[in-house]
Amino acid sequence: MKKSLLFITCEEAKHICDKSQYGEATAWERIKLSLRLSWCRITRAYSKRNNKLTDAMEKAEVNCLKDDEKTKLQEQFQRELAKHQK
């Protein structure tokens, strides 16, 4: 079967959708994705969920440990583990 210039599979559309979320999709890929989104409800649903996830991650206020705090925590964990293995 010959691969179409404009029409892409659902899997290709999902991949382009993911790339688009990170600004890595080319203009041609975005055009093909838009065409697919216009008629494929599965791809539209995937894109919608992907957008919601991206929005949630951007709004999340996650406080991560700094490197020195992480190192101290790992050292403390190793000391406690060694204590209990004796």
PEURGI-V713557 format. One record per pair of residues at least 24 apart in sequence whose ideal C-beta (glycine too) atoms are under 6 Angstrom apart, sorted by the first residue. I is the first residue (numbers start at 0). GAP is how many residues later the second one is. Records with the same first field share a line. If there is no record, write none. Layout:
I=GAP  GAP
This chain:
5=29
7=24  28
9=32  33
12=30
13=32
16=30  33
20=29  33
